[in-house]
């Protein structure tokens, strides 16, 4: 058994070697991603043209209002107008035609309504509208199996549709050609928004539609609805393959909307079939557009472009009635004012290197050697995970490594993404945990000496220095003194402890950083950058190192695991412990609520964030530089003298895991993540030094004045 333990202990040197080789192998993969992230810098500003038409429909002269808005949008820097598939209702709002049911037509003609059939009557606004829209409407309703026949009233041409008006106004047609002509003539690019509502999928019609788009200079489309075009007919017609081939043939790419509640069905497949000719788009809802301030809009757009690889910004605008202003109000003028000028949003992004222009996809280079390096990275990740297992069960180190290799091979066959994400998660959890386990062992050696098992009995070699041997310390009497012997370093100066604390802090952070190359190397697929695929298990990364470090501190830092467990189980539960658990639970829930992108920040935190963003260009994470890093440094300083301070290492694990977690946000550029980590460490260390100084000052006051006064009064 002792020989087996020795083999496992020596095997850890092999595992560390493999892990370091994995780190080196991941570096070229990181370089590829760094280069990729620099290939797309232009940002495109898109306005919803349908919203402009809707707002115009409430104006005295809609046509003049639209012309004015297009002119203002052009001057403000908006480059693109989004157009939707149209319906009869949309054409009514755009003043292209009028639509009536039987009762409305009878009222218009002064006749009794024909109660026999529910038909829909369409009157065109003029001959140009009839010429352009009649074929569009006829073909759309014929596709839906609804007959359409010519009809006229008072010398105006129209159509009679054999369907109720409630049905007729829901039939989708290709985008309005008159609107696209107007937009194109005004010098704007066009972003068509198409859906899967025009069914069944027809390759000939789709080709004609894309060729029409191409004639207007369209190079990207955005989907409307919950599915991409061709998704619902794909099982029968293989329509996604057909549509992807047409998109590649016409050179038209895709845009994906950030923050959708659910991904659009079929988008990932279509993105893969079009070689990921995809850009990410950030949308400002019409409700937000009505209330957002210019400063907030600038900060929001800059953060999206800089931190999340957003390359298209989509503006919506709605109309609302206002009694106070005596009419219908809209945010169009407010939006153009926020965009333009030397202090406007567009200029601010340009100052940061994001010039306005057509959005371009990232140029992805995947050389043949990348897959061999990734295999080495996988081996290194398995080694790191094995080292973590060995820290808790040394006897299981070699079997854990073999199981990891076999399991990785099986996952590679079954699901390559699951293998990559699993190993990345395991490596991300392992490095901060191993870093703090190393820290705890160093602190124990420097305060308690080296412990060895000789003939079944534990012997302890004391550290050098003026050492006082305490009595047996119980868990309740000395909160975190788990073990028989407590050593207190009275002979070590504060300067020496401060130097040791800084050294431990730096080395622990470096060990934690070893997990970063594994996350980068294993998750280097463009799908993660585009958020088409997400790194699952991040919540586990936020909790596992904290739990494992606490477990190691309570069970593995004393006489034996069983003895420590017995002491823990024999603790008398009091109201104090119940309140403590409740408080820790609330803090834990708040901590989890603030992880990821869904957490809500207070107004004070938002102000501080903006200040840091303005000062450094990148804001570090609050939980790192205000909480975890300072308390870890303070804890390391105190732990070399007070064993109760070891608990601060658990709190410090939040900052160490966050070092790796920062790079788990794959959609954030590497440069931003690196600066964020370094800023967090430097600011956190500075605040930690301040805390140490405050502690030393308070301790001096206690010893010189407070404690003597208490002793004197007691006497």
C-alpha positions, -999 to +999 in steps of 0.1 A: +000+000+000+028+024+009+045+016-024+013+023-043+010+056-025+046+064-035+039+056-071+009+079-072+028+107-055+057+104-080+032+102-109+020+138-100+053+151-114+044+135-147+009+150-146+023+185-140+047+181-169+018+170-192-003+200-179+025+224-187+029+209-221-008+214-226-004+251-217+023+255-243+002+237-269-027+260-263-007+292-269-007+289-308-045+283-306-048+315-286-028+334-312-052+322-339-081+336-319-063+368-312-057+373-349-093+364-358-107+390-334-088+417-352-102+410-386-136+427-382-137+463-369-164+481-388-199+485-372-231+490-391-260+512-378-295+499-389-328+517-386-361+498-388-378+514-418-411+498-409-411+519-377-405+551-397-435+543-419-456+536-388-447+569-372-452+587-406-487+573-408-497+596-379-483+627-396-501+652-417-479+645-447-465+610-444-444+611-476-427+644-466-421+631-431-403+600-444-381+620-467-371+643-438-363+613-416-342+596-442-323+628-447-317+632-410-308+595-405-283+598-434-267+629-418-266+612-384-246+583-397-272+556-401-261+534-430-288+508-434-326+504-433-342+471-423-372+460-444-396+432-434-418+408-454-449+428-460-486+422-455-518+441-466-518+458-432-483+471-438-492+483-472-521+502-458-499+519-432-475+528-461-504+544-480-499+520-509-535+508-509-568+505-490-584+473-477-622+468-470-644+440-459-680+435-471-695+458-445-670+486-450-674+485-487-712+486-485-709+516-462-685+533-486-709+526-515-740+535-496-755+500-502-767+472-481-739+447-474-738+413-491-741+388-462-733+357-483-695+358-485-666+371-464-645+387-491-617+413-490-615+442-514-582+460-522-580+494-539-546+506-551-535+542-544-524+547-580-512+531-612-476+527-600-487+509-568-509+487-590-481+479-614-456+469-587-479+454-560-505+435-580-481+407-591-467+405-556-502+401-540-515+377-566-486+353-564-486+354-525-523+345-523-520+319-551-493+302-530-517+302-501-544+286-522-566+318-522-581+330-554-576+367-565-595+384-592-595+420-607-619+445-592-625+482-595-645+510-579-650+546-591-623+543-617-596+529-593-582+495-599-581+469-572-584+432-564-610+410-549-596+384-525-617+353-517-609+353-480-620+371-449-601+403-442-588+387-409-571+360-430-561+382-459-542+407-438-521+379-423-506+365-455-469+373-458-453+386-490-418+395-500-406+429-489-422+460-505-403+468-537-415+505-536-400+509-501-367+493-512-365+516-543-370+546-520-344+535-495-319+526-522-324+560-540-318+578-506-283+562-505-289+536-477-280+499-476-308+474-471-311+447-445-340+424-454-358+406-426-373+374-438-391+346-421-403+311-427-440+322-430-439+321-469-445+284-474-439+259-488-403+266-496-398+272-533-362+273-545-371+292-577-389+320-558-362+321-532-335+325-558-355+353-574-359+371-541-322+368-533-313+381-567-336+410-562-319+417-529-285+415-545-296+441-571-300+466-542-265+457-529-277+435-500-249+414-485-266+402-453-301+392-441-317+391-407-345+366-398-378+375-384-398+351-362-388+320-344-373+301-373-351+307-403-364+304-438-367+268-449-367+253-414-402+239-413-399+222-448-364+209-442-373+173-433-392+169-466-375+193-490-340+197-476-347+234-478-320+245-454-293+230-477-310+247-507-313+280-490-277+279-478-264+271-513-284+301-527-270+324-500-234+313-508-241+317-545-253+353-541-227+361-515-253+370-488-245+364-451-265+363-419-269+383-388-278+369-354-297+388-327-281+391-293-302+382-263-330+363-278-350+342-253-346+312-276-323+307-306-341+309-340-348+274-351-324+262-378-300+291-375-270+271-363-274+246-392-277+275-417-247+292-402-226+260-405-237+255-441-228+291-450-193+288-434-203+310-405-207+341-426-224+356-395-222+389-376-237+396-342-264+423-339-275+443-308-310+457-308-325+487-290-362+480-284-387+508-292-397+511-255-361+516-246-355+540-274-382+563-260-364+567-226-327+560-232-303+589-227-276+598-252-249+589-227-264+555-219-268+548-256-231+556-262-219+534-233-243+506-243-230+505-279-194+509-270-196+480-245-213+458-270-188+465-297-157+463-275-167+435-251-191+413-270-180+415-306-212+432-318-209+446-353-245+456-361-267+480-341-304+479-347-326+509-338-363+507-333-388+535-327-425+535-317-452+562-317-472+570-286-500+595-278-492+623-253-518+645-238-491+667-223-476+674-257-509+674-275-502+648-301-483+617-312-447+616-301-417+595-313-380+592-304-367+595-340-352+630-335-338+620-301-320+589-317-305+609-345-293+636-321-277+609-299-259+593-329-244+624-346-219+650-338-184+650-324-197+638-290-222+614-305-223+576-303-209+570-338-179+592-332-172+577-298-171+542-313-149+555-341-125+569-316-122+534-301-114+519-335-149+509-346-155+529-378-190+530-394-194+508-424-207+474-436-204+448-409-180+420-419-177+385-405-146+374-386-119+358-408-115+323-393-083+304-400-082+268-390-048+253-401-044+215-402-020+215-372-046+230-349-063+196-343-031+180-332-024+208-307-059+205-294-053+168-287-023+178-266-044+204-248-070+177-240-043+155-225-031+184-204-066+191-192-071+154-182-038+157-162-050+188-144-082+172-134-063+141-122-041+163-101-072+178-084-085+143-078-051+133-063-051+162-040-081+146-022-074+109-028-037+103-036-042+066-039-066+072-068-043+094-089-032+068-115-066+052-119-082+086-123-058+095-151-066+062-169-103+067-165-100+102-178-082+091-209-107+063-216-137+086-209-122+114-232-118+089-260-154+078-257-167+114-256-147+123-286-166+096-305-200+105-291-199+143-288-168+163-295-183+196-281-192+178-249-157+166-245-142+201-252-166+218-228-162+191-201-124+192-202-124+231-203-147+231-172-126+206-154-094+225-160-110+258-151-122+243-118-089+225-111-063+253-114-078+278-088-085+249-065-050+235-067-036+270-063-053+275-030-047+240-018-010+247-024-013+279-005-029+262+025-002+235+026+025+262+025+009+281+053+006+249+074+043+241+068+053+276+078+032+276+109+029+240+120+059+224+104+061+193+082+038+165+092+048+129+085+032+095+092+057+073+109+046+038+119+010+049+119+017+078+143+019+115+131+051+133+140+057+170+135+089+189+128+086+224+141+094+254+119+124+275+129+117+306+150+102+316+183+074+291+184+048+286+211+032+252+213-005+256+222-028+231+238-051+207+219-074+230+198-109+219+193-130+231+164-153+251+187-126+266+209-104+277+181-128+280+151-106+268+123-079+250+142-086+215+130-059+193+143-040+185+175-012+211+174-014+249+170+018+268+163+019+306+166+047+325+149+054+353+173+090+356+161+082+365+125+080+402+118+051+419+101+074+428+072+083+392+067+047+381+068+038+408+043+065+396+019+054+360+023+017+370+017+026+389-015+047+359-027+019+335-020-007+358-036+014+361-068+021+324-071-015+314-064-027+337-091-001+323-116-012+288-109-049+298-113-039+314-147-028+280-159-064+272-165-068+301-190-049+285-219-071+254-216-103+273-218-090+292-248-075+262-266-104+239-261-131+264-269-115+280-299-144+273-323-160+303-340-194+291-327-185+302-292-174+337-303-207+341-322-226+327-292-242+301-314-228+276-289-224+284-252-199+272-226-222+252-202-214+246-166-202+281-158-224+281-127-205+250-115-173+269-120-186+297-098-192+272-069-170+242-072-136+258-062-152+275-032-167+242-020-135+222-027-112+247-009-135+247+021-137+209+020-099+207+020-095+232+048-120+215+071-112+179+064-076+177+051-057+202+072-057+184+105-048+150+121-069+129+097-099+131+075-120+108+097-110+127+128-119+160+113-152+147+100-160+133+134-154+167+150-176+184+123-204+160+129-202+164+167-207+202+166-237+213+187-262+231+165-271+264+180-292+294+169-259+311+160-250+283+135-285+284+120-283+321+115-248+317+100-260+291+075-290+313+065-268+343+060-243+323+040-272+309+019-284+344+011-249+356+002-245+326-020-278+332-038-268+368-044-234+357-056-250+334-081-275+360-092-246+383-101-228+358-122-232+357-160-250+383-179-284+383-161-273+400-129-287+434-121-263+462-109-272+490-085-270+526-095-239+531-074-222+502-091-232+514-125-216+548-117-184+531-105-184+509-136-186+539-159-159+556-140-136+526-143-145+522-180-136+558-187-104+557-167-090+523-178-110+516-210-119+482-194-136+477-161-124+449-138-148+427-120-162+441-088-161+407-069-124+404-078-108+438-069-132+449-042-138+416-024-119+384-032-084+396-040-081+421-011-095+396+014-072+368+001-041+390+005-052+401+040-060+364+048-026+353+037-009+379+059-030+370+089-029+333+084+008+332+090+000+342+126-037+335+133-052+302+122-087+315+123-077+337+093-074+306+071-111+310+064-103+341+043-087+317+018-121+303+011-134+338+003-103+344-018-112+314-040-139+336-056-112+359-071-090+330-082-118+312-100-129+345-115-094+348-131-103+318-152-140+325-155-132+359-172-119+339-202-150+316-202-169+345-218-157+335-253-176+363-270-153+388-252-120+395-270-089+380-254-073+414-251-102+427-230-103+396-208-065+398-202-066+435-193-096+429-170-078+401-151-046+421-147-065+452-135-085+432-110-053+416-096-034+450-094-063+469-079-072+440-056-037+437-044-035+475-037-067+474-017-054+443+001-023+462+011-045+490+025-064+465+045-032+451+059-020+485+069-054+492+086-051+459+104-016+466+116-027+501+128-057+487+147-036+459+162-010+485+174-038+506+190-052+475+207-019+464+221-006+498+232-038+514+246-070+493+245-058+461+260-038+477+289-068+498+297-090+467+299-066+449+321-062+479+343-100+484+347-104+446+354-078+448+382 
